[in-house]
């Protein structure tokens, strides 16, 4: 018998027993924190999972299935035009639903295969820091101003950090570019414009399905909101047609799906979640019943789903228990939070940036956590500092980055992220 292994199991059992034995049931703060955790998780499940997460999972799966690594190298390599390389790297996160650890294998691959340090680190930052789902959730949950600030800040950060990394190691990068051979043109089964339309329609479905109600009942934004389900439906219809024309899905499957979803829309016109759910089920069945690219797409989508969704709901549950909803306290008193990250001081912003850099945020979990923190007294400047530093870094990711770039480059990269997040948080806090 392995006594060391058995002793470890015994310690786990004793620890679990002690936790439940001393569980403070009946304590008002504890009981209220449990209620807040369940309430916040229920709200997220109802408001965000189906309309936000499910389309984003399909988009993320499509990226993995239909975008080749050669294509990435073509635009991120050291010999690529700087405007193209940094432009592509800085906005790549808008279509990637990945966390700081998930983006690391692709970063390591493109860097070791010859991608420039500047574009590679710009991609490393942008990938987890900004994606369509993160922008929509941040703006919808935390407010439009901080959502826009996150999007703009992440894009600018990626370019500035990438450019500074290149300048710090310019001599090494010039030598690398000279030794770099041109990458062969990627072989793709369809023209770029077809793939672009395919992704554009999926993004349109995600964006317009989650289009929020504006403050006023007039103007362009309210008009878009009023017709948002019509726009979503038209986008979905065009998307279904592209699957048949460009991706080889059998027409009878597409036509049957359109008829069923259309019928659900007619019957349940006042409950758009019903036809939307029907469309998701139809797309799942189509991709599951087809071979080749469609099967790969579904597999990649499922991979993202099982990786992210449990972590997201778990993060919401923990955030609700610890911090509660806005205006409601969890187990941590709001005055504690206000003391550390309240206001817009240099310490508050720096503290938020450092904590965010070392904590691990699964994709999107930073949104409910920050929602609870803001409700508990966190300033908007420190909140933005954490948003700009947290999703792109974590202690595990730092260790992996060090194994790829080395200690010196890693220290400089992490320092740039923390310092820029702190400065940006102070400026944003002064404006807001």
N, C-alpha and C positions, 0 to 999 in steps of 0.2 A: 504494500500500500504506500502511495506517495503522500506522506504525512504533511509535507509542505503544502501540497495542493488541497488536501482535506482541511487543513487549518485555515486556508484562505476562504474556502466555502463556509466554514463555521463562522468566521468573522463577518462575512456578508449576511448570514442568517441572523446573527446577533445584532448587527447594525440595523437591519430591517425591523427586527422585533422592537428595538429601542425606539425607533422612529414612530412606529404605530402605538407603542405603549405610552409614549409621552405626547402623542398628538393632541394639540391644544383645542380639541373640540369643545365648543361652548364659549371660547374666547371671542369677544365681539369682533375684534380686528381680523382674526384668523377666519372666522365664519364668513365675514363680509368679503375677504380676499378670495375665498373659494367661489363665492357667488359672482364676483367680478370676473374671475377667470372664465367661468362657464358662460357668462353673459357676453363677454367680448368674443369668445370663440364662436358662439352661436351667431353673432352678428357678422363676423367675417365669413363664416360658412354660407350664410344667406346672401350677403351682398357682393362678395368678391370671388369666390371659388369658381362658379360656373361661367360668369361673364368675363372675368379677368384671367384667371389662371388657365382654364381649359384652352382657350384660343392661343394663349402664349405658349403652352406646352406643344401644341401642334406647330407653331412657328419655330420654336426651338428645335423640334424634331426635324423639321424641313431643312433648317440650316445644316444640321449634322448629316442629313441624307443627300442633299442636292448641291452643297457648296464644297468643292474639292479643296484640298490643302494647296494644290498647285495654284489655284486661283488666288488664295490668300497670299502665297509667296510672290505672285506676280505683282501684287500691289503693295507689299510690305517689305520687299527685298531692298538691300542697300543700294542697288543700282536703279531702283525705281525713282521717278521724279519726286522730289521732297513734298511738293504740294499734294500729290496723289497719295504718297505713302502715309503722311501724317493725317491727311483728310480722311482716308479710309480707316486708319487705326482709331482716330478720335471718335468716329460715329459707329464703329463696329458694335459697340454695346447696345445700340438701339434695337438690334435684332437678336441679341444673345441673352438668354435668360440663365446666366450662370453666376456662381458665387466665386469668391476669391480663390478657392481651392480647385474648383472645376475648370477654371480657365488656365490653370498652370500647365497641364499636359500640352495643350495647343501652343501656349507661349514657349515652353521648352522646345517643342518640335520646330517651330518656325525660327527660333533663335539659333539652335544648334545646326539647322540646315542652311543658315546664312542670312537670315533676316537682320536688318540693321538694328543696332541697340536702341536708337531713338524710336523708330516705328514699333519695335517689339515692346518696349516699356510703355509706349503710348497705348498700345493694344492691351497690355497687361493691366493698366489702370482702367482703361475705358470699358473693357469687357464686363467686369462685375459692377462697375460704378454706375453705369447708365444703360438701361434697356427700356423698351417701350412700356413693358409692364411696370417697371419701377417708377417711371415718370408718371404714368396714369395713377398708380396707387398713391404715390407721394402727394401729387396735386389733389387727388380726390379726398384723401384722408387727412393730410396735414395742411392743406391749403394751396391755392394756385401760386402764390408768391414763392413759397419754398420749393414747390415743384419745378417752377421755371428756373429758380436759382440753382437747384441741383443739376438740371439738365445742362444749362449754360456753363456752370462751374466745372462739371465733369468733363465736358468737351474741351474747355480751355485748359484745364489741369492736364489732361492727357497730352495735349500738344506742347505745353510749356515744359512739363516734366520730361517728355521725350526729347525735346530740343536741348534742354539743359544736360540730360544724360549724354547726348551726343557731343556737346561742347566739352564736358568734363573728360571724355575719352575720345576726343576727335582724332588723335594720331592713330590710335588702335583701330578706329572705325574706317579711316582712309585706307589703311593697309588691308583690312578685311574686304573692302569694296573692290580693291584692285585684284584680289585673289578670287573674287566671286565670279563664277561663270553664269552666263544668262540661263535663266530657267526656261525649259521648253514650254510652248503654249499648251495650256490644259485642254484635254479632249473632253468635250461636253456633248451630251446627246441632244441638246437643243440650244438655240441662240440665246444670248444674254438677255435680249429684250423680252423673250417669253418667260424666262425665270424671274425677271424683274416684275412683270405684270402679275405673275403668280404670287410673289411675296407682297406686292402692293395690295392686292385684294384681301389677303389674309390680315394684313395690318389694318386695312380699312374696317374689316369686320370687328376686330378687337377695339379699335379707337371709337367707332360710332356706337357700338353696343354699350360702351361705358361712358358715353357723352353725358356729362352732368348738367343738371338744370341750372341755368344762369339766374342771377339775382333779379333781373328785370324780365318782363313778359313781352319784350319787343326787341327789334334789332336782329342782326345776322346770327348771333350765337343762339338766340332763342329759336329762330327759324330752323337752324340745324338740329337743335334739341327736339323740336316738334316733329320733324321728319326723320329722326335718327333711326327708327326701326325700318322705315322705308329704304333709307340709304343702306342700312345693314343688310336688308333682304336682297336688294339689287346687287350688292357686292357679293353676297353668298351665291346668288344665281350665276353671275359671271364667273365666279370661282369654280363652281361645279362644271360649267361648260369648259373651262380650261383643262380640268382633269380629263375630260373625254377627248378633247382635241389634241392636247400636247403631251399628256401623260399616259395615254393608251387605256384609260378606264373604259370599260364597256358602256356603250350608250344606254342600254336598257337599265343599268344600275343607276346612272345619273338621272335619267328621266323619271324613274320610279321614285327616287329620293326627292326630286323636285316636287312631284305630285303630292307625296305624303307630307312634306314640310309645308307646302302651300295650303293643303287642307287643314293642317293644324293652325296655320296663321289665320285662316278664315273662321275656324270654329272658336279659337281662343285668341281672338284679336286683342282683347283687353289683358291678356296674360302672356306677354311676349316670351317669357321664360319657357313656356311649353314648346312652341315651334323651335326656339333656339336649342333646347335640349334635344328635340327630335333631330335637328340638323347635325348635332354633335354625334348622336348615336348612328345616324346614317353614314356620316363620314368615317366613323370607326369601323362599321361593318364593310364599307367599300374598301378601305385600306387593308382590312384583315382578309378579305376574300380575293384580293389581287396578289399577283406575284411580282418579284423584282423590286423596283423602286418604291412601290406603294407599301409593301411589307416592311422594307427597311425604314420608311418614314414612320410607320406605326410603332415599330420597335424602338426607334429613337425617341418618339413622343412618350411612350410608356416609361422609358428609362428616365427621362426628365421628371415625369409625374411622380414616380415612386421615390425618386431621390429628393424632390423639393417639397411636395405636398405634406408629408408627415412632419418634416422639419418646420414648415411654415405654421401649421396648426399647433404644433408643440410650442413654437415660439410665441404664438398668440396666447396660448394657455398660460405659459409662464409669465408673459408680460402682464396679462390681466391679474394674475395672482400677486405679483410683486408690486405692480404700479397702478392697477385698476384702470378704469376708463377715464376720459377727460371729465373733471369735476367730481370724480369718485376716487377714493383712496383704496389701494391694495394693502398688502402687509407692511410695505415700507412707507413711513410717514412722508408727506410731501415736503415738509420743512427740511428733511435731510437732503432731498434732491436739490431744493432751492439753495441750500448752503454751498453745494459743490458746483452746480452748473446753472444756477440762477443768474439773471442779469446778463451783462455783456462784457465782463472783465477779461483781461488777458489770461488770467488763471483759468477762468471758466471755459474759455474757448480752447486753450492748450490742453487742459485736463480732458475735455471731451474728445479732442483729436487723438490724444495718446491712448485713452481707453478704447476708442473706436478702432485704432490701429492694431491693438493687441487682441481684442475680442474677436470671436468667430461669428460672423453673421451668415447664416444660410440665406440664399436669395430671397429678398422681400421681407425677411423677419425683422429687418431694421425699422420698417414702417410701423408695425404695431408697437414695437418697443419704444420708439420715439413718440408715438402717440400718447402712450402712458406717461413718459417722462415730461412731455410738454404739459400734459394735464396736471402733473405734479409740481410744476413750477420751473421747468427748464426753459432757458431763454432761447429765442429763435436763432441767435447767432451760434451758440454752442451746438444747437440741434443741427444746423447746416454743417458745422465743423465735423460733427460725428458722421453725418451722411456722406461727406466727401472723403473721409478717412476710413470709416468702418468697412463698408462693403468691399473695398478694393484691397484691403490688407487684413491679415490675421496672423497670430503667432505661427500656426502651421504653415501658412503660405510663405512667411518670411524664411523659414527653414528650407523650404523647397527652392525659393528664389536664390538663396545663398548657394545651394548646390549647383545652380545653373550659371549664375553670374559671378559668384565669388563674394567674399565678405565685404570688400571695399565698395563694389557697385551696389550691393544690397543695402548697406548702411546709408549711402547717399540717396538711393531711391526712397527708402522709408523716411528719411529725414525731410526730403523734399515734400512728400505727401503730408506729413504732420505739420510742417511749417506753413505750407500754403493753405492747408485746411484751417489752421488757426487764424491766419491773416484774413482769409475770406470770411470766416465766421464773424470776426470783429466788424468788418466793413458791412456785412449784411445786417448784423444786429443794430448798427448805427442807422442804417437806412430804414429798417422796419420799425 
